[in-house]
Amino acid sequence: MDTGLSCIGRFWSLLSFLAASSASVGFFMPYWLEGVIHHEDGIYKTHFGVFRRCNYLMPAAAVEASSRKPVAIVLVEQCGRYMTFWDIPSIWWQAATVAVGVGGGLSILVSFSALLCCCIQDSMSKNLSKIAGIVQLLAGQ
């Protein structure tokens, strides 16, 4: 079945899908930055991403009332996402979250469209491939 895609077009479709998948997984993983927290209980590794964090400090008022330690800041030893967009620490971090999220979404859209064009006969044209390339360029993938 002739889909209108050349061998390079099929390779581009597959590579686009792999890149979009990798970017999306990387968006949700908290391993962008690694650091160390020196807490009264010991030294802990911490990880931060634009969307999630692991082993982080939190004000004691935000932790459940069952905590008996009268401290102002407690260490949360688990991974979690920011509860609201405004909980993200800085305006630049918020901008990175939006930019990476939008770029990943556009990349997934283009890569799924390209994979569909591998299966549907005469679905790809030169103009459509140029538009898809421009959208990928805008997505930063």
Steps between C-alpha positions, in 0.01 A plus 500: 500500500642838398460757777675786326792486746852427388741292703632822655144605584438172681829540686403858593163374630660235717772734627238769576299251702806388698607861569148605606470198728838571659416868553166413657650246737776745589240766578343283769826369651643695795867439416591829329691638799660303780604643832561426866297612801678520834215440744511445875430128443781454248602570143245430225524501122237712332382510140309772319335524161277765353191301597600271790739482795640233736613542864407863543453745786151623588359736765376305803155659476445324166580157648235302687435587865620151609860620486614560859821687422466875561710609199433765241620288205476123454659268246255307282669173399298419189447614143214726411385764261430861577141534624425813298679684224578780746685258733779478242790695658570779247352674197778353283426151627132557419595622151714189447208280606271667246762498223595134544135395539385682187803380304439141605132524413572640154765234442262220593232645272736518202654158565164324528385674182817387323454142619142506370630621166715185488180292509253700290540506124573837331465695824831691490571786264797734466308788660385286791854378563627860497232601752587203721868595486423859597285384794784273612741790473269713716471214751876496536536127444 
